Amino acid sequence: MRKRTTTHSRKKKTDNNSQLMQLISFAMPVIIMLGYFIYRKMFPFGSSSILTVDMGQQYVDFYSYFRNTLLHHFSELFYSFQNTLGGGMWGTWAYYLFSPFNLILLFTPGRWLTFGIMLVTLLKVGFSGWTFSKLLLKEKWQKGYLVPALSIAYALNGFVVANMLNVMWLDAVVFLPLVILGIENLFDNQSKWVYPVFLAVILITNYYMGYMICIFVVLYFIWTFVRHSEKLSNKWQVIKSFVGRSLLAAGMAAVVLLPTFFEILDTKAQYNTKTFEWKFDYSPWKILSKFLVGGFNFDQMPKGTPNIFVGTLVLIGIVCYFTSKQIKTKEKIATFAVSAFFVLSLCYQPLDLFWHAMQFPVWYPYRFSYIVCFWLILIAARGLLNIEKLSRLQLILSIFVLGGILEYSFYNIKEFNFLKGSNLVISSVIILAFLMLLALPLKRWFKLSLLVLTIVEITANAALSLNPIDYVKQSDFANYVDNVNDALKGIRPGKNQFYRIGKTFERSKDDPMQCNYYGTDQFNSMLDPNTSEFMNKIGNSSGDNYTAYSNGTLFTDSFLGIKYMMQQTSNNSVLTPYSTRLDLINDKQVDGTNAINIYENSNVLPLGFAASSDILDVKLKSAMPIQNQNAIAAGLAGNKKLQLFGTYKNLSVIYSNMKDEGNNNYTKLDANQVATIQMPFTPKTNNPYYLTIGPAFSNNAASFSLNGQQLTQTSDFNSPMVLNVSPGNQKGEKQVLTITANNNSLQLDSFALYYLKMDSYNKLMKQLNKHQLKITHFSNAKVSGTITAEKDQVLMTTIPAQKGWHVKVDGKTVKAKTVLGEFLAVPLSAGKHTVTFTYRTPYIVLGALISIISIAILVFLIVSDKKRKTRR
């Protein structure tokens, strides 16, 4: 009886100890980062916010859209007109928003959204430590205070600290240990559901990180197979179990993966790298500097070396692993092979590209480095399992390795702008402390001392790495959102209404998602390239993953259904202008706010309207924005002779301190003096004037002014733009447009002055508004209405022609046409018709069916396993 009590007490004590280690593993990363956020005075602990780079320019807006969708407009889960001119959203959710942690954001509205993001970040680093401790304890790879020491090193490894702003990637760090635990279970013939379930969770929360983990699990399975090869009685059964459950994981995630895969083919895959070089991107030795504290700064974001900081204890643990007599040689060989593959992947271009799904990352390179960190810490855990002090050989090798890292970094410090002398000093002191601690025969406080020292080092690395990063002021974010929302209160569409709202300022290109309105801009990795190309062809700023309606004309405003334009007031310091629209005086100014003037477009076209079938034949050309707008107008009107824009002929140009080098290229005569190009012109009518400028004017190559008044122009564009240079009420008044060169040379390609013929424009808008699609039902995924068409007309819409739209006319399914390479148009017979547009995410039904079947199969396997064990 006494023996049973003693055994029970020991088990209870062990369980309590394990729970304590897991609690520390969760709590300490949270405490470290919360302390740092408070130190940086992040809201609500001060005037700063957690927003920086893409977190401030993109993700925070998606999180606002996330809240609005789940709380108010569920149809936007599948399609949203807040996504530039309109776009499917399933892929966006799969990349950015399917994390279960995001549910916290439902409780942090408005200006508190930044605090919600902080909570999500803290929970993710906390649970990363907890899941890693779970793995170590379950597999008995570590015990005591070394469990939280290594778990904290994992939760705040170099990748996590460097990518804390890319919070959607951190789910992979949370769930990776559970996937690995699941693989170990396959070999132990226990809880075989763990592996497929958590692999499916990763694939659902972020398919991109999930792709990388799928590569790793193959490597890990082979490594584990080598470790267990002598004990396995049925090797083929284990292999079949791994392959089958891997397929089940993909099957359970099919509802997300299948639709997303086909969406990627139409979006991100369009930019896949077609060529690469068989070369090293940099000397592999440069990786060593990233093992020192503070190995990160802003310059490392766009293009840097891998973020693989794991701490001194881990590096010593790796030395112990390869010198351990308890670990078999074949395992060490397998470990060395996998490690060598990782080292090559971190610097050899083809392998790096392979890990990133054949796309070079745009910023944030080597995104799979969290897997390398996991691998290094796992190996160290096995090496440190029974360590009490370093042997002489281990001490010598540790001194050699760590001293070599310090020496290399010291003599090459000029190559590493993220390293300072203070970083080397701090690293040296910490390394010396670890070596002394591990060289002395301490027992009582040995592991606790290692934990404390690890916490000090991990905290130092996080602080030194993040200190160089600037964060957005909370007031800048909150005041902007408050100002825009105040202006939108009276102009958002009502029930069963649709129109777009534009603006001449921006905080980010995802403002429509932040402030819940139908706009024209977007910054999104899943952006439809057809939309980007269309925007370019009508003279607006766009690229591979963004669009910005920065340079519209009165005609494009009307054509795209922009009923209201918001313009910052002259005394406003909160809203940053990105374009000048002098022509807005032709619209009616309606009630605005102290910060924003609002202009209503009386010529706006609806989402759908009857137009000439000639529009079906219009092909837009590159680098000809005004000519393209003329072609669109002529096609809609069915009048090939219509020229909505005229060319201002005999434009005089006066060059000051500029020399003509030929081919429209001009250079400064005196680089130290101001160089200008002046264009005086006198409008013959009260028409607005527009200047086209080539991409050589991007990146602030020049500044513009009209009669001494500064004209704001966006600096980010790669094709000819349309700049409004005259409002349209200055007939007979001499105007002087001045271009000041900001560089020593300037290319004047695509340089011409045009004017919009207001009489023709007004007449055309009246004609096109005659037969509107009168909306009877509107949601983001379904639009119904009635329209009357004349002979040889089509229902022209500004709904982007993406796969997933289905059209019915008078209850019968019809095939819509793609117009201008971007929009849906429906041929109609003369008369009145009822038309319905319905959006269904392509392949989502098939994906859901596969997921249901896969879940059913897994449940069947779980029940079968339990019955089999019961029989035994």
JODA-V46157 format. One record per backbone hydrogen bond with DSSP energy under -0.5 kcal/mol. CO is the residue of the C=O (numbers start at 1). NH is the residue of the N-H. E is the energy in kcal/mol with one decimal. If there is no record, write none. Layout:
<<CO;NH;E> <CO;NH;E>>
//
This chain:
<<1;5;-1.9> <2;6;-2.5> <3;7;-2.7> <4;8;-2.7> <5;9;-2.4> <6;10;-2.3> <7;11;-2.4> <8;12;-2.6> <9;13;-2.5> <10;14;-2.7> <11;15;-2.7> <12;16;-2.5> <13;17;-2.3> <14;18;-2.5> <15;19;-2.5> <16;20;-2.2> <17;21;-2.3> <18;22;-2.3> <19;23;-2.4> <20;24;-2.5> <21;25;-2.1> <22;26;-1.7> <23;27;-3.1> <24;28;-2.5> <25;29;-0.5> <26;30;-1.1> <27;31;-2.8> <28;32;-2.9> <29;33;-2.3> <30;34;-2.8> <31;35;-2.6> <32;36;-1.7> <33;37;-2.8> <34;38;-2.4> <35;39;-2.2> <36;40;-2.2> <37;42;-2.5> <38;41;-1.5> <41;48;-2.7> <42;45;-2.9> <47;474;-2.4> <47;475;-0.7> <48;43;-2.3> <51;472;-3.0> <52;55;-1.7> <52;56;-0.6> <53;56;-0.8> <53;57;-1.9> <54;58;-1.9> <54;59;-2.0> <55;60;-1.9> <58;61;-0.8> <58;62;-1.6> <59;63;-2.4> <60;64;-1.4> <61;65;-2.1> <62;66;-2.5> <63;67;-2.0> <64;68;-2.4> <65;69;-2.7> <66;70;-2.2> <67;71;-2.3> <68;72;-2.1> <68;73;-2.1> <73;76;-1.7> <74;77;-2.1> <75;78;-1.5> <75;79;-1.5> <78;89;-2.4> <78;90;-0.7> <80;83;-0.9> <80;87;-1.8> <82;84;-1.3> <83;86;-2.5> <87;80;-2.3> <89;93;-2.4> <90;94;-2.4> <91;95;-1.6> <92;96;-2.8> <92;97;-0.6> <93;97;-1.4> <93;98;-1.6> <94;207;-0.8> <99;102;-1.3> <100;103;-1.4> <101;104;-1.7> <102;105;-1.8> <103;106;-1.4> <104;107;-1.9> <105;108;-1.6> <109;112;-2.2> <110;113;-1.9> <111;114;-0.7> <112;116;-1.9> <113;117;-2.1> <114;118;-1.7> <115;119;-2.3> <116;120;-2.3> <117;121;-2.4> <118;122;-2.6> <119;123;-2.5> <120;124;-2.1> <121;125;-2.1> <122;126;-2.2> <123;127;-2.9> <124;128;-1.7> <125;129;-1.7> <126;130;-1.9> <127;131;-2.8> <128;132;-1.8> <129;133;-2.1> <130;134;-2.2> <131;135;-1.9> <132;136;-2.3> <133;137;-2.5> <134;138;-2.4> <135;139;-2.2> <136;141;-2.4> <136;142;-1.0> <137;140;-0.6> <143;146;-1.0> <144;147;-1.7> <144;148;-0.5> <145;149;-1.6> <146;150;-2.3> <147;151;-2.2> <148;152;-2.8> <149;153;-1.5> <150;154;-1.7> <151;155;-2.9> <152;156;-2.0> <154;157;-1.4> <157;161;-2.3> <158;162;-2.2> <159;163;-2.1> <161;164;-1.0> <163;166;-0.9> <165;167;-1.1> <166;169;-2.2> <167;170;-1.1> <169;172;-1.1> <169;173;-0.6> <170;174;-1.7> <171;175;-2.5> <172;176;-1.8> <173;177;-0.5> <175;179;-1.8> <176;180;-2.3> <177;181;-2.4> <178;182;-1.9> <179;183;-1.8> <180;184;-2.3> <181;185;-1.8> <182;186;-1.3> <183;187;-1.2> <184;188;-1.7> <185;189;-0.9> <185;190;-2.4> <191;194;-1.7> <192;196;-0.7> <193;197;-2.1> <194;198;-2.2> <195;199;-2.0> <196;200;-2.1> <197;201;-2.0> <198;202;-1.9> <199;203;-2.3> <200;204;-2.0> <201;205;-2.7> <202;206;-2.3> <206;210;-2.5> <207;211;-2.2> <208;212;-1.3> <209;213;-2.1> <210;214;-2.2> <211;215;-1.4> <212;216;-2.0> <213;217;-2.8> <214;218;-1.1> <215;219;-1.5> <216;220;-3.2> <217;221;-2.6> <218;222;-2.0> <219;223;-2.3> <220;224;-2.9> <221;225;-2.6> <222;226;-2.0> <223;227;-1.8> <224;228;-2.3> <225;229;-0.9> <226;229;-0.5> <228;231;-1.3> <228;232;-1.4> <234;238;-1.4> <235;239;-2.1> <236;240;-2.7> <237;241;-2.2> <238;242;-2.4> <239;243;-2.7> <240;244;-2.9> <241;245;-2.3> <242;246;-1.8> <243;247;-2.1> <244;248;-1.9> <245;249;-2.1> <246;250;-2.0> <247;251;-2.4> <248;252;-3.0> <249;253;-1.5> <251;254;-1.4> <253;256;-1.7> <253;257;-2.9> <254;258;-2.2> <254;259;-0.6> <256;260;-1.7> <257;261;-2.9> <258;262;-1.7> <259;263;-1.8> <260;264;-2.7> <261;265;-1.7> <262;266;-0.8> <263;266;-0.6> <263;267;-0.7> <264;267;-1.0> <264;269;-2.8> <266;529;-0.7> <267;270;-1.6> <268;271;-2.1> <269;272;-1.5> <277;279;-1.8> <279;349;-2.6> <283;286;-2.2> <284;287;-1.6> <285;288;-1.5> <286;289;-0.9> <287;290;-1.8> <288;291;-1.9> <289;292;-1.3> <292;295;-0.7> <294;296;-1.1> <297;300;-1.4> <298;301;-1.9> <298;302;-0.6> <299;303;-1.0> <301;364;-3.1> <302;363;-0.6> <306;308;-1.1> <309;158;-2.7> <311;315;-1.5> <312;316;-2.5> <313;317;-2.3> <314;318;-2.0> <315;319;-1.5> <316;320;-2.3> <317;321;-2.1> <318;322;-2.0> <319;323;-1.0> <320;324;-0.7> <321;324;-0.9> <328;332;-1.9> <329;333;-2.4> <330;334;-2.2> <331;335;-2.9> <332;336;-2.7> <333;337;-2.2> <334;338;-2.3> <335;339;-2.6> <336;340;-2.6> <337;341;-1.9> <338;342;-2.0> <339;343;-2.4> <340;344;-2.3> <341;345;-2.4> <342;346;-1.7> <344;347;-1.4> <344;348;-3.3> <347;281;-3.3> <347;282;-0.6> <347;349;-0.6> <348;351;-0.6> <348;352;-2.3> <349;353;-2.6> <350;354;-1.8> <351;355;-2.1> <352;356;-1.1> <353;358;-2.6> <353;359;-0.6> <354;357;-1.4> <356;359;-1.0> <358;273;-1.6> <361;363;-0.9> <366;369;-1.6> <368;371;-1.6> <368;372;-1.0> <369;373;-2.3> <370;374;-2.3> <371;375;-2.4> <372;376;-2.6> <373;377;-2.4> <374;378;-2.5> <375;379;-2.3> <376;380;-2.2> <377;381;-2.3> <378;382;-1.7> <379;383;-1.9> <380;384;-2.1> <382;385;-0.7> <384;387;-1.2> <389;388;-0.6> <391;395;-2.8> <392;396;-2.5> <393;397;-2.7> <394;398;-2.4> <395;399;-2.5> <396;400;-2.3> <397;401;-2.8> <398;402;-2.8> <399;403;-2.4> <400;404;-1.9> <401;405;-2.0> <402;406;-2.1> <403;407;-2.8> <404;408;-2.7> <405;409;-2.2> <406;410;-2.4> <407;411;-2.4> <408;412;-1.2> <410;413;-1.0> <412;415;-1.9> <413;416;-1.2> <415;417;-0.7> <416;419;-1.6> <420;423;-0.5> <420;424;-1.5> <421;425;-2.1> <422;426;-2.6> <423;427;-2.7> <424;428;-2.6> <425;429;-2.4> <426;430;-2.4> <427;431;-2.8> <428;432;-2.5> <429;433;-2.2> <430;434;-2.3> <431;435;-2.5> <432;436;-2.5> <433;437;-2.3> <434;438;-2.5> <435;439;-1.3> <436;440;-1.2> <438;390;-3.3> <440;442;-2.2> <443;446;-0.5> <445;449;-2.4> <446;450;-1.9> <447;451;-2.1> <448;452;-2.4> <449;453;-2.5> <450;454;-2.1> <451;455;-2.5> <452;456;-2.1> <453;457;-2.2> <454;458;-3.0> <455;459;-2.3> <456;460;-2.2> <457;461;-2.5> <458;462;-2.2> <459;463;-2.5> <460;464;-2.7> <461;465;-2.2> <462;466;-2.0> <463;467;-2.2> <466;469;-1.7> <472;49;-0.9> <473;477;-1.7> <474;478;-3.0> <475;479;-2.7> <476;480;-1.1> <477;481;-2.3> <478;482;-2.6> <479;483;-2.5> <480;484;-2.4> <481;485;-2.6> <482;486;-2.2> <483;487;-1.8> <484;488;-1.9> <485;489;-1.0> <486;489;-0.5> <488;491;-1.4> <488;492;-1.5> <494;497;-1.6> <500;563;-1.8> <500;564;-1.2> <502;566;-2.2> <504;578;-2.5> <504;579;-1.3> <508;507;-0.6> <508;511;-1.1> <510;513;-0.9> <510;514;-1.8> <511;515;-2.8> <512;516;-0.8> <512;517;-1.7> <517;519;-0.8> <518;501;-2.8> <521;84;-1.3> <522;547;-2.5> <524;527;-1.6> <528;531;-0.7> <528;532;-1.5> <529;533;-2.4> <530;534;-2.4> <531;535;-2.4> <532;536;-1.9> <533;537;-2.1> <534;538;-1.1> <535;538;-0.5> <535;540;-2.4> <536;539;-1.6> <539;722;-1.6> <541;548;-2.6> <545;524;-2.5> <546;543;-2.8> <547;522;-2.1> <548;541;-0.9> <548;550;-2.3> <553;557;-2.5> <554;558;-1.9> <555;559;-2.9> <556;560;-2.4> <557;562;-2.8> <558;561;-1.4> <558;605;-1.9> <561;500;-3.3> <561;563;-1.1> <563;601;-3.3> <564;502;-2.9> <565;599;-2.6> <566;504;-1.8> <567;597;-3.6> <569;572;-1.6> <575;577;-0.7> <576;506;-2.1> <578;714;-0.6> <579;581;-0.5> <581;584;-1.3> <582;585;-1.3> <583;586;-1.9> <584;587;-1.9> <588;590;-0.5> <588;600;-3.9> <590;598;-0.8> <595;569;-2.5> <596;593;-2.8> <597;567;-2.9> <598;590;-2.7> <599;565;-2.3> <600;588;-2.0> <600;602;-0.8> <601;604;-1.1> <607;798;-1.7> <608;773;-2.7> <609;796;-3.0> <611;794;-2.8> <612;615;-1.7> <613;616;-1.6> <614;617;-1.8> <615;618;-1.1> <618;820;-0.6> <621;624;-0.8> <624;628;-2.3> <625;629;-1.9> <626;630;-2.3> <627;631;-2.1> <628;632;-2.4> <629;633;-2.2> <630;634;-2.5> <631;635;-2.5> <632;636;-2.5> <633;637;-2.1> <634;638;-1.6> <634;639;-1.8> <635;615;-0.7> <636;612;-2.4> <639;642;-1.7> <642;644;-0.5> <644;757;-2.7> <646;755;-2.3> <647;649;-0.8> <653;655;-0.5> <654;678;-3.0> <656;676;-1.7> <657;669;-1.5> <659;661;-0.7> <659;667;-2.1> <662;665;-1.4> <664;666;-0.5> <664;748;-3.2> <665;661;-3.1> <666;746;-2.8> <667;659;-3.2> <669;671;-0.5> <670;673;-1.9> <675;741;-2.3> <676;656;-2.8> <677;739;-2.9> <678;654;-3.2> <679;737;-1.8> <680;652;-0.6> <681;683;-0.5> <681;735;-3.2> <683;732;-3.5> <688;756;-2.3> <689;725;-2.1> <689;726;-1.1> <690;754;-3.2> <691;723;-3.4> <692;752;-1.1> <693;721;-2.8> <694;697;-2.1> <695;698;-1.8> <697;701;-0.8> <697;702;-0.6> <698;701;-0.9> <701;742;-2.9> <701;743;-0.8> <703;740;-2.7> <704;711;-2.7> <705;707;-0.5> <705;738;-2.9> <706;709;-2.3> <709;706;-2.8> <710;712;-0.5> <711;704;-0.7> <712;580;-1.1> <715;699;-4.4> <715;717;-0.8> <721;693;-1.9> <721;723;-0.6> <722;724;-0.5> <723;691;-3.3> <723;725;-0.5> <726;689;-1.1> <730;733;-2.0> <732;734;-0.5> <733;683;-0.8> <735;681;-2.6> <735;737;-0.5> <736;707;-2.8> <736;738;-0.6> <737;679;-2.8> <738;705;-1.8> <738;740;-0.5> <739;677;-2.5> <739;741;-0.6> <740;703;-2.2> <744;668;-2.6> <746;666;-2.8> <746;748;-0.5> <748;751;-0.8> <749;694;-1.0> <750;752;-0.7> <752;692;-2.6> <753;648;-2.6> <754;690;-3.0> <755;646;-2.7> <755;757;-0.5> <756;758;-1.2> <757;761;-2.6> <758;762;-2.9> <759;763;-2.1> <760;764;-2.4> <761;765;-2.4> <762;766;-1.9> <763;767;-2.1> <764;768;-2.6> <765;769;-1.8> <767;770;-0.9> <770;772;-0.6> <771;610;-2.7> <772;774;-1.0> <773;775;-0.9> <774;786;-1.8> <777;784;-2.7> <779;782;-1.0> <781;839;-3.3> <782;779;-2.4> <783;837;-3.6> <784;776;-2.3> <784;777;-1.7> <785;835;-3.0> <786;774;-2.9> <787;789;-0.5> <787;833;-2.9> <789;831;-2.9> <790;793;-1.0> <792;613;-2.1> <793;828;-1.6> <794;611;-2.4> <794;796;-1.0> <795;826;-2.2> <796;609;-2.4> <798;800;-0.6> <799;824;-2.0> <800;802;-2.2> <802;805;-1.4> <804;840;-2.5> <806;838;-2.8> <807;814;-2.4> <808;810;-0.5> <808;836;-2.6> <809;812;-1.8> <812;809;-2.9> <814;807;-0.7> <814;816;-0.6> <817;819;-0.6> <817;825;-2.1> <819;822;-2.4> <819;823;-2.8> <822;801;-3.6> <823;819;-3.3> <824;797;-1.8> <825;817;-3.5> <825;827;-0.5> <826;795;-3.2> <828;793;-0.5> <831;789;-2.8> <833;787;-2.2> <833;835;-0.5> <834;810;-3.6> <835;785;-2.2> <836;808;-2.3> <836;838;-0.5> <837;783;-2.8> <838;806;-2.7> <838;840;-0.5> <841;844;-1.9> <843;847;-2.5> <844;848;-2.5> <845;849;-2.2> <846;850;-2.4> <847;851;-2.3> <848;852;-2.5> <849;853;-2.4> <850;854;-2.5> <851;855;-2.6> <852;856;-2.3> <853;857;-2.3> <854;858;-2.3> <855;859;-2.6> <856;860;-2.3> <857;861;-2.3> <858;862;-2.4> <859;863;-2.5> <860;864;-2.4> <861;865;-2.5> <862;866;-2.2> <863;867;-2.3> <864;868;-2.3> <865;869;-2.2> <866;870;-2.1> <867;871;-2.1> <868;872;-1.3>>
//
